[in-house]
Structure formats: structure tokens, C-alpha cells
Amino acid sequence: MLFGLDGVEIGLIIVFLTLFSAIMTGFPVAFSIAGAGVISFAIIAALDSAGLLIHQAIDTGSDAYRALRADGTARDAISVFRYPDLPRVEEALFPRGWQHAMETNISFIVNRMNERVIAGQSIDTLLAVLMFVMMGITLERSRIAEDLLTTMARLFGPLPGGLAVSIVIVGAFLAASTGIVGATVVTMGLLALPTMLRNNYSPELATGVIAASGTLGQIIPPSIVIVLLGTLVGDLYATGQETRAQLAGCGDALTYLGEPAVLSVGTLFQAALLPGIFLAGLYALYAFGYALWRPANAPPVAFDSSTGEVITRNEALTWFLGVPAALILAVVLAGQVGLVGTQTPFVSNQTTQLERAELRTNVSEQCQASMIELHGQEMWDRAVAQQEARNAASAAGETSDRTEAEMAEAEAEALANAAPIGNGVAVVFVILALVLTIARGIVPTASPLPLMIGAVGVVLSLLTDALLIGPTTGPGARFLLLAIPFAVTMFGVVEAMKRLASNDLLRVVFPPLVLIVAVLGSILGGITNPTPAAALGAAGAIMLAAYRKLKEDQKSPKIILWASFAVVIMILFGVNFDLRMTRSSVPLEDWIAYIIALGAYHFAFFGLLYACWVLLRSNILSPVVRESAKVTSMVFTILIGSQLLNLVLISFGGEHYIQQFLRSFDNEIVVFLVVMGILFILGFVLDFLEIIYIVIPIVGPVIYGGTLEPAWVTIMIAINLQTSFLTPPFGFALFYLRGVAPAGVTTQHIYRGVLPFVLIQVLGLALLWMFPQIVTFLPSLL
């Protein structure tokens, strides 16, 4: 053996040294990874052909190996790390020659490229990357970040460390708007860093808070990192749990776990929201604490106040806190007493006498023992009893189908228990009532009459739903009955929006906030998957940027506004009517709704084309498209190159060797800590894309093949990867900031400033370790 090392170990060293050397040359990373794979394979093949790489493999024909297999030990559980005393045999690294390994790799990589890049199941989700990138770049080019920074600085500047706190808030806001680290760091570095330095802020605090806040786009949805991880770890989790089930003696993961081993990008978005906000809160808390500790390095800054109405303390408490809280509390209490709830009761034709067994019980003895160990004896006994009851009923010829009389009785009972006010109506009109309330507080000296008319419309709408609309009311009648109260409400809402627009904070925050709520709300609420939501975000960002440009040029943005209104009409008609025109019988009301929705769709599409024309004419759309193409091409090229590098590892057994080493710990907590430590160290020299596509596929089958919650594992990895942007000397956020920092700010300032935030990252990981409910609460709730 060369240097006393196993041939696989030498092969791993060659691969990683070649990769690091290729990256350090400065050649584009996307091509360096593929080149490293080709070069390392050539070196390993040459050494193996010369007889210098010898692999000490376990002798599968020995009596000791056969005894282990006879005792029930699974083949995958036997390794040189767990059983170092097993007899070995020496063999070449490529037992059938490097030529055969290369032929296998070429055919394998063609199949994998077809599966993961061209026509696989993950392609639909990967398309979201392109549109989220375009959404972020469009918002960055439309100078929304500049407005946010100016407004937040004016709001928080008078507080100790207020500028730093405002940077964190804007960073979180931009993270939810764009998800692109480079654009956020560069934008805030150009706009905020000179202002902070002029106001005697410490260069260390200023650069640290800008770099750290810019990386929040890694974790706060819609995060490109979460999308890329989601497309990868979903397969890894399913594969890992299948392996776990087979080691437990069960046929598949569904039998063993009692539930499908599925992990979607939407679930990861839900899991990432609270940790992202929590991390931003830690950043802001540090900035505020630093200002109290060293006030000279983070002094309060007073900006010129914008012209606006003076709002007294009592008015603010009444209209911004008291009345909104009362409205929300009233709706919650109404839901508790049954005044608000579902109006579309579903009655199944199945009785509840025969429960489906919670677990599959027709399994082998080994699988049964494993399932009892996992789920507990009580749950197993309950599943056995449920299955026996179903078998007995089936043998006796009993059925769980309701009779016609039972169905009629159940339907009558469901109709009698339906809530007077539907959930949808209550939510929509309470939101409109909150808009009216806040507008009253924003301009308290203006006439309250239009807002009172809108409030009357809200009351009329709720009364109409309670008195005139029932579960059996058709969608057409429901729509017509609510049309007049809704029009009255909108009379007040239109006036309210004009008053809200007079407030600088709301005028700047509200448009992108609506876009964020639309994108994230559709994903977190389970309405759609990330790809259509990303398309909505990209289109919304284009229309928002066009609206801003038209306002700057003092031109009418009415087409953009009416196109946005057309989108709302599409949603309203799509929710209230059945627009499937392929049915055998389509009522007239559905045909009318379909025609209106179709017209709204075409007008909305026309508005989007008009917005693109405005941005193209203003020389905004062209750079947006170019930058989007660059970022997306880099992501997909790295994806292809990393697959080639991974196949090189697979060809000589390197991936399997690493997985066996990790499994040898026999403690998944220790394995997870080891992996997290490796990822943290690799973050010093590798970008998150390389780590995701090179390292995660190797360690994923191990860390996703145990009992750890997969969403929690993924979010912990994502936050760990976030440190790759901050850790000196190769943190990309540091390079971005160094490129736009003034001459007086040195690299040492940036390094010293970012170190506390790296420690905050570690603290955040520790807190998520101790309180995993921060990650799992929202997915379990939704």
C-alpha cells in the first residue's frame, strides 16, 4: 500500500486536493469542478494501472463473514470500520480496469444528466431557481432597496445603533424579496456603508452587519439554497429511509415508518421561515447591545423627518393597536363559538366504524420487532386490533358504506352545523377592515366619512353572508349577493389606500410586502408549489419595477394598476366558480365567470408585456435578463460538473467508503455533529453550491437515513452553509463587500467585523439544536 494508506483513501485525497487546486487557480468554479473530476480520475487510473493503489477489501468468502451474515447482520452494515478483524483480500481499485469504470461512468452520467438536468422530476422545481433569481435582480435594479434603506434609517436612526438595526431589517426584507446574497450585500454596501461611516459608526460594526444581513437570503424564503437543497435531499431522504427499512427487515419505508418518506421544498420553506426571522433577531439584538456597550461606535442619528401628519400617542394606540387587536380577537372568538367556520361541509359515504390500521401488520418477525421498537408496543397492539376488526367485518360481509337514509341524515346534520359566516368571507373582509382602521390612524385629521362607508360595507357583507348565504347557495348567487356590499367596502378601501400612500413607510414597504405575501403565502399555505409561486413573483417584480419607473417619469401607471386588478379578478372568479369547461354540463353562471376570468387573464398578460416594454425601453430589462442568465447558468453548470465529480468518487468506491465510516459511529447524533463540523470547515474554502452538490450527496444517505427530523436536518445544514458566505478568508459576502467598500475600510476591518456574526451563527445553530420546535412548529401547524 502506498504510504501505508488504503487505495480508496489515497483516491479520496487525490480527488479533494485536485478540487481545491482547481478552485484556487481562479478558473471559473463551474468548470473547475468538472475539470477536477476528469484530472483526478486520470491520476487515479494511472496509479491503479501501475499497481500502486491497493484496496484492502473484506473477504466475503471467509467463514467469519458468513457467520455474521448467518446471524442476521445486513450486508450494508458490515464494514472495515465496524469489524476491523475480518479477513481481508487485496484487490485493485478498479477490479475490472479503469476502462470499464470510465465506460460505466459515461453511461451513468448521461442517465443522471437526463434525470436531474433535462427531464427528471426535480426539473420542475429547479425552474423556480431561474424565476426567483429574476425576481430578486428585478427588485434590486428597481431601486426598492434604496427606498427601504432610506425609510428604515429615518425610522430607526434616532435609536442607539439604529442604523445597524435598520440594516438588519432591510436585509431580512430583501432576503424575502430576492433571496440573492450578492445583490443584497452590494446594494447595501453601496448605499448604507458610506452613510454609517459618515455618522461615526465603527467600520467593523458597519461592515459586519452589512455582510451578515446580506446572507439572510440564504435561509429566509424564498431562498435559492432551500430550493436547491429541497430538490436534492428529498431523494436522499427517501433513499435513506428505504435503506433504514431494509436494514430493519421491512420491505419498504412506508411499512416501517407508517407514513411516506417525503420531503418537499414547500415543507422546507415552512420550516425555514421562523429560523430566518430568529437569526435576523439575533443580529439586531447584537447591534443594539453593541451600541449600548460602545455608544461612541454606534451613535444615534437624526434624519430630516418627512412631511406628514402628527399622530398623537392616543391615536396611535387606538388605530394601530386597540381596534386591530379587537377585530382579530372578535374573529377568533367567533370561530370558537361557531359563528365563523366552513360553509361547505363534506359528508363521506363511509362510516367511521372501521378504522384503517395505523401500521401494516402483515410483516416478518424481524420487521415486527423493529416496528415495535420504533413505534412502541401500544401503537402496534392498536394497529393489530384495528386490522383484526377490519378483517372480521370483511369476513362477515359487512360494509362501511352508508345507506341512502344514513347519507341523507348525515348531510342534514352537516348543513345544520354549518357556520353562519364562511372562513373566506371573514378573512377577506377583516383584512379590508384592518386597512380602513390603519388608514384612519395614518391621517387622523381627514374626514372619516369615506372610511365609515367602507366599514358599513364590511358589516353588510358579514350580515349578508350570515343571513342570506348558506351551504347550498350556488357560487353565482353567492357572488351576486356579496357584490353590492363588496363595492361599498371598496369605496372606503380606495380612499384608505390613498391615505396609506401618503405615509413614506407604508408607501415603500407595502408594494414589495404584498409581493412577498403573495409568493410565500401561496407556498406556505399549500396553495401551489414553488415553481408557479416563483413565476408569480417574477411577474409581480417586473410589474412593480415598471410601475415605479412610470411614476419616476411622471407617466400614468394605470395599465399596470388595472393589470394587477385583473389578477385579483382572476383569483376571485377562480375561487368562487368552477371554471372547468370540459365537464359534461356547465351552468350558465360558470360560463359567464369563465369568460370574465379569461378576459382578465388576457388583460393581465397584456399588462405584463407592457411592463416588460417599459423596462426594456428604460434599459432595465436587458441587464436583468443577462444577470439572471449568468446566475442560472452558473447553478446548472455546477450541477453538471458536480455530478461528474461524484461519479468519479463512486467509480472507485470513495462515496461508499465515506458512508461506511460515518455509519460506524452507531450514533446518529455523533454522525450529524461530525458532518456539521465538516460542512463548517469546508465553508472556509468552498461556496455553498459546491458543498450542496458535492458533499451533501455523499453524506446525505447517512444523515437522512436515521430518526432525525429531515426538515430540521436540512435547515441546520442551510444555516451552516450560510456561514460559508461569512467565514474568512474566502467568504463570498466579504469579497462582495470588499469590492464596493470605500478606501478607508480595510480587509482587516471586514474580517474583524464579521467574526461576531459568525459566532452568532454558531449560537443560532446551538439554539436550534436545543429547541428544534423553532423549525418544526410551522410545518406541523400548516
C-alpha positions, -999 to +999 in steps of 0.1 A: +000+000+000+013+035-009+023+055+022+005+028+043-029+041+032-057+021+016-061+027-021-096+042-016-082+067+010-055+078-015-081+082-042-102+104-019-071+126-011-063+129-048-099+140-056-101+167-029-066+180-035-073+183-072-106+200-065-091+226-041-062+232-065-086+238-094-107+262-074-076+281-062-064+287-098-091+313-102-107+295-131-145+296-131-157+273-104-184+258-125-158+244-149-131+238-122-153+211-106-158+192-139-121+196-147-111+183-113-132+152-118-115+144-152-080+151-139-084+132-106-098+102-125-068+102-149-044+103-119-061+076-100-064+054-131-027+058-139-016+049-103-040+020-103-027+007-136+008+009-122-003-013-092+003+014-066-033+017-053-043-015-034-077-017-017-080-039+014-115-053+009-134-076+033-131-113+022-168-121+016-159-158+012-144-161+047-161-181+075-162-150+097-181-130+071-205-159+065-211-162+103-220-125+105-245-129+077-259-160+093-265-141+125-288-117+105-263-088+100-272-069+069-247-067+041-246-029+042-239-029+080-206-049+075-176-026+070-139-025+079-147+002+104-172-018+124-154-052+120-117-044+116-107-080+124-125-096+095-102-113+069-092-090+040-082-095+004-061-072-017-076-060-049-071-032-074-090+000-070-107-008-104-111-046-103-123-047-139-099-020-152-102+018-154-115+014-190-146-004-177-151+022-149-149+050-175-174+033-198-198+028-168-193+064-157-201+078-192-233+058-195-242+066-158-236+104-162-257+105-193-286+089-175-281+111-144-280+143-165-312+132-182-328+126-148-316+157-129-310+183-156-331+176-186-362+156-179-363+144-143-388+150-116-367+178-100-366+199-131-399+215-124-387+227-091-353+238-104-371+261-128-381+281-096-344+290-093-345+309-126-376+328-117-366+336-081-333+349-094-351+371-119-374+383-092-346+393-070-325+410-097-355+430-109-363+443-074-327+452-069-325+471-102-357+489-095-341+507-065-366+494-040-336+486-017-326+522-017-360+533-007-362+507+021-328+517+035-337+554+035-371+549+051-358+524+078-328+547+086-352+576+091-374+554+114-347+536+135-318+561+132-326+581+164-322+549+184-288+537+197-273+515+169-304+524+149-287+524+115-273+489+122-308+477+133-323+492+101-297+474+080-307+441+096-344+448+089-338+457+053-315+427+049-343+404+061-368+422+039-346+419+008-339+383+016-376+376+015-378+397-017-348+384-036-330+355-020-298+366-037-268+373-014-245+391-038-271+416-049-282+424-013-246+428+000-235+450-029-266+472-027-264+478+010-227+482+008-231+510-018-260+527-001-256+522+036-218+518+043-209+554+034-238+568+055-228+547+085-192+558+083-201+595+079-221+592+112-191+578+131-201+541+131-173+517+137-160+502+104-161+468+120-198+470+131-208+486+098-192+460+075-201+431+098-238+439+100-240+446+062-222+413+053-242+392+078-276+408+069-270+402+032-266+365+038-301+362+053-312+354+017-296+320+023-322+310+048-353+333+047-377+320+020-378+322-010-342+310-007-324+296-036-304+274-012-336+259+001-348+252-034-316+235-044-314+216-012-350+206-015-346+191-049-316+171-036-325+160-001-360+148-010-344+119-029-318+114-003-344+112+025-365+087+005-334+066-003-320+068+032-353+057+048-357+028+023-322+016+033-331+020+070-363+000+065-344-028+047-318-029+075-347-032+099-360-062+080-390-044+064-398-043+027-401-005+023-401+028+043-439+032+042-443-001+061-416+006+086-424+043+093-462+041+089-461+072+066-445+081+033-408+093+034-415+126+016-398+159+020-409+188-003-395+222-010-427+237+003-422+220+037-387+233+038-399+268+031-423+265+061-395+252+083-371+279+073-393+309+080-391+311+118-353+303+120-346+330+094-366+356+114-350+343+146-315+347+132-323+383+120-335+390+155-301+378+169-283+401+145-304+431+155-300+423+192-263+422+189-262+455+170-284+471+197-263+456+225-231+468+209-245+503+207-253+503+244-218+489+252-199+513+230-222+542+222-194+562+205-191+535+178-228+533+170-244+567+179-280+577+173-286+596+140-313+621+135-326+624+099-348+650+085-384+639+091-407+636+061-436+659+059-467+642+073-494+644+099-486+644+136-502+614+152-507+616+189-500+587+212-536+580+220-545+580+183-516+556+175-527+532+204-563+533+193-560+528+155-527+509+153-532+486+183-565+487+200-590+485+171-570+460+151-565+437+181-602+439+188-611+430+153-588+400+153-599+389+187-636+391+176-630+369+146-611+343+168-639+343+194-665+340+166-646+310+153-646+294+188-683+298+193-692+286+157-702+319+141-673+317+117-662+284+101-666+263+070-698+265+049-690+237+026-694+206+048-682+174+033-700+142+040-682+109+033-701+079+021-680+059+045-689+053+082-662+056+108-669+022+124-639+005+107-607+024+113-578+018+089-548+002+107-522+028+117-494+004+108-491-025+084-492-057+104-486-084+078-448-082+081-420-106+090-410-112+127-378-091+123-398-062+108-424-065+136-397-063+162-382-033+145-416-015+142-424-022+179-390-007+188-397+024+167-434+030+174-439+013+208-459-018+218-491+002+225-493+015+189-485-019+174-512-036+195-537-009+184-528-014+148-533-052+152-567-047+168-577-023+140-567-047+113-584-077+130-617-056+132-615-048+095-607-085+087-637-097+108-661-072+092-649-082+058-654-119+066-689-112+079-698-094+047-702-061+065-695-028+046-686+006+057-707+023+030-736+045+042-771+037+031-792+064+014-810+071+046-778+074+065-763+097+039-794+120+040-793+121+078-755+129+077-760+157+051-788+172+071-767+172+102-737+187+084-759+215+070-774+223+104-739+226+119-725+248+091-712+282+104-733+312+095-702+331+082-677+314+060-640+314+067-631+330+034-656+359+037-645+365+073-608+366+065-611+389+034-634+415+050-615+416+083-583+423+063-602+451+045-614+464+078-578+465+091-568+485+060-596+510+069-585+511+105-548+518+098-557+544+072-578+562+099-548+564+121-524+575+094-544+606+086-565+613+117-574+648+107-590+638+074-627+632+071-637+598+084-668+596+062-654+575+033-638+551+058-670+548+077-688+539+045-663+512+039-668+499+074-706+498+068-698+477+037-678+453+058-707+449+083-732+445+054-710+418+039-708+398+071-746+402+076-753+391+040-732+360+044-748+352+078-785+358+068-787+352+030-759+328+021-759+292+032-740+260+023-764+252-005-762+287-021-747+285-056-715+303-065-733+327-088-759+337-063-732+340-036-712+363-058-741+385-067-753+388-031-719+399-019-712+422-049-730+453-036-716+451+000-681+445-015-685+475-038-694+497-008-664+483+011-641+490-018-653+526-019-638+531+015-607+509+008-598+530-023-598+561-002-578+542+025-551+532+000-547+569-010-542+578+027-518+549+033-497+560+002-492+594+019-471+577+046-435+571+035-430+539+054-462+523+040-456+536+006-422+520+004-429+488+023-464+479+011-458+470-026-429+446-020-447+433+011-477+424-010-455+405-034-438+386-006-471+377+010-484+365-024-453+344-032-447+329+003-484+327+012-492+306-018-463+282-009-466+281+029-504+278+027-501+248+004-520+265-024-493+258-050-457+246-053-426+268-055-424+270-093-458+287-100-452+309-070-418+319-084-434+327-117-459+349-098-430+366-080-410+373-112-441+387-130-450+408-099-415+421-096-415+432-133-448+450-129-437+466-097-405+478-113-424+492-143-449+510-120-420+527-102-403+536-135-436+552-148-440+571-116-404+584-119-410+595-154-443+612-144-463+589-167-496+572-160-492+537-145-529+529-149-523+500-172-501+483-145-527+490-119-556+476-140-535+446-149-529+440-112-566+443-106-572+418-134-551+393-115-573+398-084-604+393-106-589+360-119-583+348-083-618+358-071-636+341-100-613+310-098-621+306-061-659+312-064-667+294-096-659+260-112-640+270-144-635+235-158-652+238-191-647+202-201-675+190-179-705+173-195-728+200-182-717+236-175-741+261-159-746+295-174-731+312-144-699+292-148-697+301-185-701+338-176-674+335-149-651+317-173-654+344-200-648+372-174-618+353-160-604+346-195-607+383-203-590+392-170-562+368-178-555+383-213-555+418-199-531+408-171-509+392-197-511+424-217-501+444-186-471+421-181-460+426-217-464+464-213-443+463-181-416+444-200-417+471-227-414+499-202-384+482-186-368+474-219-372+510-231-356+521-198-326+498-202-336+478-171-349+446-186-318+438-206-293+437-177-319+418-156-322+391-182-284+389-186-277+387-149-305+361-145-290+340-173-255+343-157-266+331-123-288+304-136-262+291-160-236+290-132-260+270-110-268+244-137-232+242-148-221+235-112-248+209-110-235+191-141-198+194-130-206+181-095-224+151-109-192+142-128-170+146-097-194+125-077-193+097-103-156+097-100-159+091-063-185+063-069-163+046-095-135+036-071-158+032-040-150+065-023-186+075-017-194+041-002-162+042+019-171+076+035-207+064+042-194+033+059-170+054+080-199+076+092-222+047+099-195+031+120-202+056+148-235+038+155-248+071+169-267+094+145-262+124+168-224+120+166-226+115+129-246+146+124-222+167+145-193+153+125-210+162+093-219+197+105-183+202+116-170+192+082-195+215+064-184+244+086-148+238+078-154+234+041-173+267+042-139+284+046-128+274+011-159+262-008-190+280-019-225+267-008-232+254-043-201+232-043-210+219-009-246+212-018-238+193-050-205+176-040-207+169-002-244+165+006-249+136-019-221+117-002-232+122+035-269+126+028-279+089+027-264+085+062-278+116+080-312+113+063-313+076+070-319+078+107-345+091+131-337+128+129-364+151+116-354+157+079-367+193+078-347+201+109-316+185+095-320+205+062-325+238+079-295+232+102-274+224+071-287+256+053-278+278+083-244+261+084-239+268+047-248+304+054-215+307+073-197+299+040-205+334+029-191+349+061-161+329+071-127+344+063-107+342+041-129+331+012-164+342+023-181+354-008-200+381+011-167+395+022-155+397-014-187+414-025-184+440+003-146+445-003-154+453-039-177+482-030-162+494+003-146+529+005-108+531+005-107+538+043-123+504+050-096+477+050-099+439+047-089+436+084-119+458+093-142+434+073-127+403+089-129+416+124-164+429+119-178+397+106-163+374+133-190+382+159-217+374+134-200+340+126-202+333+164-239+344+163-244+319+135-229+292+158-251+304+187-281+302+164-273+266+154-269+257+191-303+272+200-319+254+171-303+222+184-317+227+218-351+240+206-359+222+174-395+233+177-384+266+162-380+247+129-408+221+132-436+243+146-447+260+114-447+228+092-467+209+119-492+238+122-497+242+084 
